[in-house]
Amino acid sequence: MTFDKPAQCEASRHYLEQELNDLLQNDLEAWRFIQRGSLDGVWYWNIENPNDEWMSPEFWQTLGIDPKTRQHSPAEWQDIINKDDLAVALDNFKKHCADSSHPYDQIVRYRHADGSTVWVRCRGIAVRDKKGRAIRMLGAHNDVTSLKRAEQRALEAESRKLRLATDEMQALAYSLAHDLKAPVQTSRRLVEEVLRDGDTLDEEQIDLLGHAFATMGRMQTLVDDVLNFATLAKGDAQISMVNVREVAEEVRGDFRAMIDDTGAEVVIDPLPVILAARTQIRLLLQNLIANAIKYRRPGVPPVVRVSTGEATSHSVCITVTDNGIGVPKAYRQRIFDMFSRLHRHDDIPGSGLGLALCARIAVMHGGTIAVQSGQGEGSCFAVTLPIEDHRRDSA
């Protein structure tokens, strides 16, 4: 858009378009009708003298402000616009001035006089001189607050439905796992008793019962993990100061039989004290240490080290490193999915929920979990957790 109006073939225009164009140029009331009827404000900015910007009264009235109390300066509206939205608008302005094909069009938030938020669609077009340099900016405002609030209400309604469905699924999972736990344990004990007193059983019967016993063991592991996951999803754990090294030593004690059977070495370095849910940190370390021992290389005793990784003033990092079989690069993210397994259960037992539990625990503490690994080169699982100012001395 330039000041010099290019010649245009009148025959290409509908006569009513030409008539309307003439009307708007010669009748101020017609222009005001268009402005008031379809816009919530018009603005015109002198880019060559950026402190001068005319804002129509409708804009201020939309924000509950008396136009007489405001000057025609960008500083007047820049004090009440959302700062993030202002950055977007200024970026679009620079791009539009440099390239007219880049639209100056965004929805921004303003603070109403009563403190509420007003959503405004702000559009503009640069007026350029003969050299194509932007010297003015013509813009329009449209109040889209009602549309935005309707969107928010719809999103909140969907969110409530999703939360309700999630709560119901978590309650169902918890109930099923809880109700199955006792029967599975009882059935496994009964099979164990039969096998113990199996003098009258032939070899095939003993073999079948052995398979049944192993299957029930896998089922018990799955039930326990589902119950842990459902309990974790309830999010009602107690938060306290947790000495991570003490928890890691407790877990190492729990795994004494596994450590002796595999010849594993579990080294625990100094670890931080953090504000967290102790039961969840224990569950996290249980799964990571158990995996480090289970996924070992044949004929190589497992070496597991629980240590601290690279920390910042705002976070701590807990690492569990092993010398096991490693994780192929293509599966480093997939292993954190629920029921994701890279190996047959007969080769390495498990439910496929352990690392999903770890990921959930990290997220619930505002942190992340990641793995660095190479196939056959061992793995390093790093859990990064944020800390607040009042926790840094403890950590």
N, C-alpha and C positions, 0 to 999 in steps of 0.2 A: 504494500500500500504506500503510494507516494503522493506528494502534493500535486504534482503535474498529472492531470487526468488524461489518460490516453484516449485517442479518438476511437469511437466505437460505432459500428454500423447500426443505425437506428432500425433498419429492417430486421435485424436479428432479435430485437426486443419486442415483447408483447406490449401493446399500447398501454395496458393497465400497469405494467411494471414501470414504464416510462412516466406514466401519470403519477404513480406513487412516489417515484424518485423526485419528481418536481415538487410534489406536495410536501415531502419531508424537508426539502431544501428551503422552501418558501413559507412554510407554516410551522411556527414554533410549537403550537399546541399539538399538532399531529405528532411531532417528535416526542413531546412530553408524554403523550398517551402511550406510544410504543414503549417508552422507557419505563413508565409506571406499571404498565400492564404485563410486561414480559420480563422485566429485570428488577433486581433488588439493589441496584446501584450501578453507576457508571463512573469511570475514572479516566483521567487524562494526565499523562505524566510527561514532563519535560526532561528528557534524558540528558540533554546538554546542560541543564541546571537541575540536578537530581533532587534538590531540596523543594522544588515546586511541583506539587501534584494536586490536581483538583479532584475532590471526591464529592459525588452527588449526595444530597441529604438522605436519600433512601438508605444508603449503606449504614450510616450512623443510626438511623431509626431502627434498622433491623437488629442492631446491637443494643437497643434501649438507651441510646446516648443522644442528647440534644445536639444537633449539628452546630448550633451557635457556639458551643463550648469547645469546638475543635478548629484547629488551623488546617490549611491545605498543605500538609507536609507528610511525607512517608513516615516520619517519626511518630506520628499520632497513632497509626494503625499497627506499626511494628512493635509497639509496647504491649499490644493485647492479642497478637497472633501467637499460636503455638510455635515454639522455637524450632522444632523439628520440621514443621510444615513450612516455616519461613525459609529454612535452608533449601528445601525442595523447590520452592517458588523462585528463589534467587538463582538456583542452578538452571532451572528451565528458562528464566529470563536471559541469562547469559548465552545459553545455547540458541534461543530464538533470535537474539540480536545477531549472532554469528551466522545463523542459517535459518532463513525464513520458513523452511520446510519442517523445522522442529516446532511442534505446537507449544504455545504457552497456555496450558490448560491443566488445572489441578484442583482438588478439593482440599481446603484448608480449614483449620479450626480457630475460631475467635472466642474470646472470653466476653460473654454478655455482661451488661452492667449489674445484673443480679447474681453473677458468679457462674451461671450455667455455660454450657458450650454451644456455640452456634457453628454449624457446618456450612461453608460457603464454597460454591464452585466459582473459581476465579479464572477468567479467560482474557486473553489480550492479543493484540496484533501490533507489530511495530510499524510506525510511519517512517518512511525512509526518504532521504534526499536523492538527488539524481545519481549520486555515486553509490547508492545502495546502503548508505550508512544510516543506522537507526538513530533518529533524533527525537521522536515522540513515541509514546505508547498509549494506545486506546484500549480500554478494558471494560469488562462487564462482570457484575456479580449476580449470582443466583443463590438464594437461601435454600439449601437442601437438607436442613435439619430434620424435618419430618420424615424424609426418606431414610436418612441415616438411623434415626431412632427406630423406625419400623424394621430396618435390617437388624439392628441390635436386639430388638425384641424377638425376632424370628430366630436369631442365633442362640439367644438365651433359652428359648423354648426347646430348640434342638439339643442344646447342651444338657438341659434338665432331663430330656428323654434318654439321652446317651448315658448320663450318670445313673439314672434309675435302672436302665438295662444292665449296665456294668455292675451295679450293686447287687442286682438280682442274680447275675451270673456268678459273682464272687460268693454270694451266700449259698448258691446251689453247689458250687465246687467245694466250699468248706464243709457243707453238710454231708455231701456224698463221701468225701475223703474221711471225714471224722467217723461216719457210720461204717465205712468199710475197714477202717484200721483194726478194730477189735476182731471181726470175723477172720480177716486175713492172718492175723497173728495166731489166733486160736487154731485155724486150719493147719498152719505151718507146724505148730507144736504137736498136733495130733499125728501128722505124717512123720514127724521126727520120732515120736514115741513108737509108731509102728515099725519104723526102720530100726530103732534101737532094739526092739524085741522081735526082730524078723527072722528067728530061727526056722519058722515054718514056711518062709517065703522062698520061692525059687529065684533063680538069677534074673529072669525076665521081669518078675514082679518087683524085685528090688530096684532094677534099672528104671522101671516106669515110675515107681514112687520117688526115686532120686530125681527124675526129671520134674515130677510134680512139686517136689520140695524146692528145686531151683526156680521153677516158674513162680511159686508163691513168694520166694525171696525177691524176685524182680518186681512182683506186684506190690509187695510191701514197700520197696524203695520208691515206686511210683506214687503210692498212696501218701507216703511221708512227704515226698517233694511237692505233691499237689496241695497237701495240707499246709506246708510251709509257705507256698506261694499264695494260697488263699488267705492265710493269716497275715502275710506281709501286705497284701492288697488292702486289708482293712485299715492300715495306717494308724493304728492306735498304740504304737510302741512308745515306751518311756524314753525321753531324752535326758542324758546325763553326761558328765565328763567320763570319757572312756580311755583307759590306758591300753593302747592297742597291743603293746608288747605283752602285757599280762594275758590278754585274750588269746594272742597267738600261742603263748606257752601252754595255756589250757587246752587249746585245740591239738597241739603236738602231743600232749598227754593222752587225749582221747584216741589218738591214732597210734598208740604205742604198739598194739598188736600188728597193724599194717606195716609200720616201720620195721619191726623185727622180722616179719615174714619176707619183706622185699629187700632188706639190707639198706633201707633208705637213710639218708642223713638230712635232717631238717634244721637249718641254721636260722636263728632269729636274731637279727641285729637290733640296735636301739630303734624304737618306733615312737611316734608322737602320741601325745594325749589330746584327744579331740572331743568336741561336743557332738554326741551321736546317740543312736539307739544301740545299746550294747548287744542285745540279742541279735540284731541284724548284722552288726560288724562281726560277731562270732560266726553267724551263718555264712557270711561272705568268705571269711578266712577258711572255714571248714571246706567249702566247695573248691576254693582255689588250691588249697594244699592237697586235698584228696585227689583232684585232677592231676596235679603235678606228680603225684606218686603213681596213679593208675596209668597215665599215658607215658610210660617209661619205655626206653629202648630195650629190646631183648638182650639179656646178658649184661646189662649195664646197671649197676645200683643207682637208684634215683638220688640226686642231690638237689635239695630245695632250699632256697634262701628267701626269707621274708625280710624286706628291707624298706628303706625310704628312697623314693625317686626324687627327681628335680622338683623342688618346692618354690613357691613365690611368697610374697608378703600376704597374699590373699588365698593361698591354697596349700594343702599338703598332698603328698603322693605316697601311696603304699604300693610296693611291688612284690610280686611273688614270681620268682625266677626258677626255672628247672632246666635239666639237661635231657629232657625227654624227646619224644618223636616229633614234636613241633606241629605247627598248623600251616598247611599250604596257604599261600597268599590269597587264593580265590575264596577261601572259606573264613577269613579272619573276621568278617562282620557277621556272617551267617551263624557262627557258633553261638552267638548271643540270642538267637531266636528260640522260642519255646519249642521243645521236643526235637530240636535239631541235633542230629548225631552223625558223626563222620565214620563211625566204626560199628560193626555188628555187636549186638549185646553179648554174644558168646565169646567175642574177643576181649572186649572191655565193657564191664557192666555199667549201667547208669540209666537214668530216665530221660535225659535230654533237657532237663529243667535247671540243672545246676548253674550254668553260666547265665541263663535267663534270670534266675534269682539274683545273681551277682549284679547284673545290669540294672535290675529293678531297684536293688538296694542303693546302688550308686546314684541313680536318678532321684530317688526319694530323699537323698541327702544333698541334692543339688549338685552332684558331681558327675563324673564320667568314668567309663572303663574302656580300656583298649588293650590290644595285644600286639607285641612285636615278636615275630617268629619266622623261622625258616624250616622247611621240612627236614627233619633229622638233626636239627641244630638247637632244639630246646625252645622254650617260650618264656616271655616276660609279660605278665599281666600287670598293668598299671592302673590303679584306682586313684583318681584325683578328686579330692573333696575340698570344698571352699571352707574358709575360716573367717570369722568376723573379727573386728578389732579387739574385742574383749577376750578373744580366745588365743590370740597370737602368742602371748607369753607362755601359756600352757603348752602350745604346740612346739 
